[in-house]
Amino acid sequence: MSSIGYSDTPDWEGMREEAELELAAQDEVERPLREAGLPVPGHRRREIAEERLDVAALWRGLSDDEREAIGVLGLGILVSGGMASRAELTAPAATRAYTAHYYACLDALGTLPTPESAMAALRGPAWRIPADLGPVCLSCGCSDEDACPDGCGWEDERQIRCTVCANPRPLDDDNIPF
């Protein structure tokens, strides 16, 4: 037994290689964010910015071609989703076709590149959440529509920190974060 309590010598080289692989994997996740100027997570760095994103202003700033591409697909989602739900009980074939169109539009919308004007508005040290979502906790990301698991409210009138994050439970045997 060594003087530090190991019966065998630790595989320092293997541990180093494992750590390098973990760092490389993390870099694969972070590099595209850094290259685009988007927020990259970091120790003691806030994920969510206090400044919110005005999606309506972004829409108004799009080019006519960008608005056309996004708008046609958005309208396709709206119309097909609405008609699929209305036809559901009386016209199963129409419902099937509307549903297929709904998902085709949703998939196509998800593959469009984010307009440069929107990317410019998102660049910075923390993620700007759309303002029309309403209040969002800057610590955990909960909102009025997506509260913490055991429920929460707002710490104060600014509505930027929920009561769970403002008063975290002490760690004990029943509340260990791993």
C-alpha positions as CSV (number, residue, x, y, z in Angstrom):
1,M,0.0,0.0,0.0
2,S,1.3,3.4,-0.9
3,S,1.5,6.3,1.6
4,I,-1.7,7.9,0.3
5,G,-3.9,4.8,0.8
6,Y,-3.9,3.2,-2.7
7,S,-3.1,-0.5,-2.9
8,D,-2.2,0.0,-6.5
9,T,-0.6,3.1,-8.2
10,P,-3.3,5.2,-9.8
11,D,-3.3,5.3,-13.6
12,W,-2.4,8.9,-13.9
13,E,-1.9,8.7,-17.6
14,G,-5.3,7.1,-18.2
15,M,-6.9,9.7,-16.0
16,R,-5.2,12.5,-17.9
17,E,-6.3,11.0,-21.3
18,E,-9.9,10.6,-20.0
19,A,-9.9,14.3,-18.8
20,E,-8.6,15.4,-22.3
21,L,-11.4,13.4,-24.0
22,E,-14.0,15.1,-21.8
23,L,-12.5,18.5,-22.5
24,A,-12.5,17.8,-26.3
25,A,-16.2,16.7,-26.1
26,Q,-17.1,19.9,-24.2
27,D,-15.2,21.9,-26.8
28,E,-17.3,20.3,-29.6
29,V,-20.4,21.6,-27.9
30,E,-19.0,25.1,-27.1
31,R,-17.0,25.8,-30.3
32,P,-20.1,26.5,-32.6
33,L,-21.5,28.8,-29.9
34,R,-18.3,30.7,-29.6
35,E,-17.9,31.0,-33.3
36,A,-21.4,32.4,-33.7
37,G,-20.8,34.8,-30.8
38,L,-23.6,33.1,-28.8
39,P,-23.5,32.6,-25.0
40,V,-21.2,29.8,-23.7
41,P,-21.8,28.4,-20.3
42,G,-19.2,29.1,-17.7
43,H,-18.5,28.9,-14.0
44,R,-20.3,31.7,-12.2
45,R,-21.7,33.1,-15.4
46,R,-25.4,33.8,-15.7
47,E,-27.1,31.7,-18.4
48,I,-30.1,34.0,-18.8
49,A,-29.8,37.8,-19.4
50,E,-32.0,40.3,-17.7
51,E,-32.4,42.0,-21.0
52,R,-35.2,40.3,-23.0
53,L,-35.5,39.6,-26.7
54,D,-38.2,41.6,-28.6
55,V,-39.4,39.0,-31.2
56,A,-41.8,41.4,-32.8
57,A,-39.0,43.9,-33.4
58,L,-36.9,41.1,-34.9
59,W,-39.8,40.2,-37.2
60,R,-40.1,43.8,-38.4
61,G,-36.3,43.9,-39.0
62,L,-36.4,40.9,-41.3
63,S,-36.0,41.2,-45.1
64,D,-39.1,40.6,-47.2
65,D,-37.6,37.2,-48.3
66,E,-37.0,36.1,-44.7
67,R,-40.5,37.1,-43.7
68,E,-42.0,35.3,-46.6
69,A,-40.1,32.0,-45.9
70,I,-40.9,32.1,-42.2
71,G,-44.4,33.4,-42.6
72,V,-45.5,30.8,-45.2
73,L,-44.3,28.0,-43.0
74,G,-45.8,29.6,-39.8
75,L,-49.1,30.0,-41.5
76,G,-48.9,26.4,-42.7
77,I,-48.5,25.3,-39.1
78,L,-51.3,27.5,-37.9
79,V,-53.8,26.5,-40.7
80,S,-53.0,22.8,-40.8
81,G,-52.9,22.4,-37.0
82,G,-56.2,24.2,-36.6
83,M,-57.9,22.3,-39.4
84,A,-56.6,18.9,-38.3
85,S,-58.1,19.4,-34.9
86,R,-61.5,20.6,-36.4
87,A,-61.7,17.7,-38.9
88,E,-60.6,15.1,-36.4
89,L,-64.0,13.7,-35.5
90,T,-65.6,13.9,-38.9
91,A,-62.9,13.6,-41.6
92,P,-60.1,11.2,-40.7
93,A,-58.5,11.4,-44.2
94,A,-58.4,15.2,-44.1
95,T,-57.1,15.1,-40.6
96,R,-54.3,12.8,-41.7
97,A,-53.3,15.1,-44.6
98,Y,-53.5,18.3,-42.5
99,T,-51.4,16.6,-39.8
100,A,-48.8,15.6,-42.4
101,H,-48.6,19.1,-43.7
102,Y,-48.4,20.5,-40.1
103,Y,-45.3,18.4,-39.4
104,A,-43.8,19.1,-42.8
105,C,-44.0,22.8,-42.2
106,L,-42.7,22.4,-38.6
107,D,-39.7,20.4,-39.9
108,A,-39.0,22.9,-42.7
109,L,-39.2,25.8,-40.3
110,G,-36.8,24.1,-38.0
111,T,-34.2,23.7,-40.8
112,L,-34.3,27.4,-41.9
113,P,-31.2,29.3,-41.0
114,T,-31.6,31.8,-38.2
115,P,-31.7,35.2,-39.8
116,E,-28.5,37.3,-39.2
117,S,-30.4,40.1,-37.6
118,A,-31.8,37.6,-35.0
119,M,-28.3,36.2,-34.5
120,A,-27.0,39.7,-33.9
121,A,-29.7,40.3,-31.2
122,L,-28.8,37.0,-29.5
123,R,-25.0,37.5,-29.3
124,G,-23.6,38.3,-25.9
125,P,-22.6,36.8,-22.6
126,A,-26.0,35.4,-21.7
127,W,-29.1,34.0,-23.4
128,R,-31.8,36.6,-24.1
129,I,-35.2,35.0,-23.6
130,P,-38.2,36.2,-25.7
131,A,-40.0,38.9,-23.8
132,D,-43.5,37.6,-24.7
133,L,-42.9,34.5,-22.6
134,G,-43.4,36.7,-19.5
135,P,-41.4,36.5,-16.3
136,V,-38.5,34.0,-16.2
137,C,-36.3,33.1,-13.3
138,L,-32.8,34.1,-14.2
139,S,-31.4,31.3,-12.1
140,C,-33.4,28.2,-13.1
141,G,-35.4,29.3,-16.1
142,C,-38.8,28.6,-14.7
143,S,-41.7,30.7,-15.8
144,D,-45.4,31.2,-15.1
145,E,-46.1,28.5,-17.7
146,D,-43.4,26.1,-16.5
147,A,-43.0,26.4,-12.7
148,C,-40.5,24.5,-10.5
149,P,-41.5,20.8,-9.8
150,D,-42.9,21.6,-6.3
151,G,-44.3,24.9,-7.4
152,C,-42.9,28.4,-6.9
153,G,-43.8,32.1,-7.0
154,W,-41.8,35.2,-7.5
155,E,-39.4,36.6,-4.9
156,D,-40.3,40.2,-5.6
157,E,-42.1,42.5,-8.0
158,R,-39.2,42.4,-10.5
159,Q,-40.1,38.7,-11.2
160,I,-36.5,37.6,-12.1
161,R,-36.0,35.1,-9.3
162,C,-38.4,32.4,-8.1
163,T,-39.0,31.6,-4.5
164,V,-37.3,28.2,-4.8
165,C,-34.0,29.8,-6.1
166,A,-34.3,32.6,-3.5
167,N,-34.6,30.1,-0.6
168,P,-32.9,26.9,-1.6
169,R,-33.5,23.8,0.6
170,P,-30.6,22.8,2.7
171,L,-28.8,19.7,1.5
172,D,-29.6,16.6,3.6
173,D,-30.0,12.9,2.8
174,D,-33.3,13.6,1.0
175,N,-32.0,16.6,-1.0
176,I,-28.7,15.6,-2.6
177,P,-28.3,17.1,-6.1
178,F,-26.8,13.9,-7.6
